[in-house]
Amino acid sequence: MPRDYWKYEGALGAPGVGYLPKLPLPHHDPSSPLAIADMADAFGVTHRTLHFYEEKGLLIAARMGPMRVYGPDHIRRMAVINACREIDMPIAAIQELLAGLAGVNDQTEADRLFKEALLSRRRELAAQQSNLRRQMQRIAELLESEAEHGEASSDDSEHVHLSPIESDCLTFMAEGYPASRIARLMEMDMAAALTLEAGIIRKFNAHNRFQAIAKAVLSGMIAAE
């Protein structure tokens, strides 16, 4: 493999943008371009998603006859974007990362920037998880207080029946995943994930996802961490 194999040098005439971190690529000839349909299939996204990335300046498609295609460098670039989106990294953060990668002069620096971006996202997720646990604890305290003073109607959480898909969704909700991440994990669109979550909240007679999770914890349907 040539030394500069991972260097992004512009797909089909696009300007170069530096080096990229080494990530797994789809199983195809890495030197060949991919048509938009094949690109979507390779990374498990929709055509609309690829168009969105193009609008945000993250990807550039070129023309090969009547077809819109992505060159080998943009395939590698998509591997970086996809990895970032799998951890719900905001688009603005991905844009900043790729802009930083455009200015690096070697692979070591590219790997360092990518690692820093991952560590930053991990800190953000840890903070979100901490906030979620604190909110769940507060909801549990309020529910217990209501029960002690006889102000709450009978809690029928123990009698809630969830389908397997609802149970999976509740587990992801309890882990702090947003609806967008749940949709990808459960291979459904965003509207379906939001509808599923709303149904779970309704079954627990809750006002929001945090209260539903707290009731599920209190009833023993999910384990408290």
Secondary structure, 3 states (H helix, E strand, C coil): CCCCCCEECCHHHCCCCEECCCCCCCCCCCCCCEEHHHHHHHHCCCHHHHHHHHHCCCCCCEEECCEEEECHHHHHHHHHHHHHHHCCCCHHHHHHHHHHHHCCCCHHHHHHHHHHHHHHHHHHHHHHHHHHHHHHHHHHHHHHHHHHCCCCCCCCHHHCCCCHHHHHHHHHHHCCCCHHHHHHHCCCCHHHHHHHHHHHHHHCCCCCHHHHHHHHHHCCCCCCC
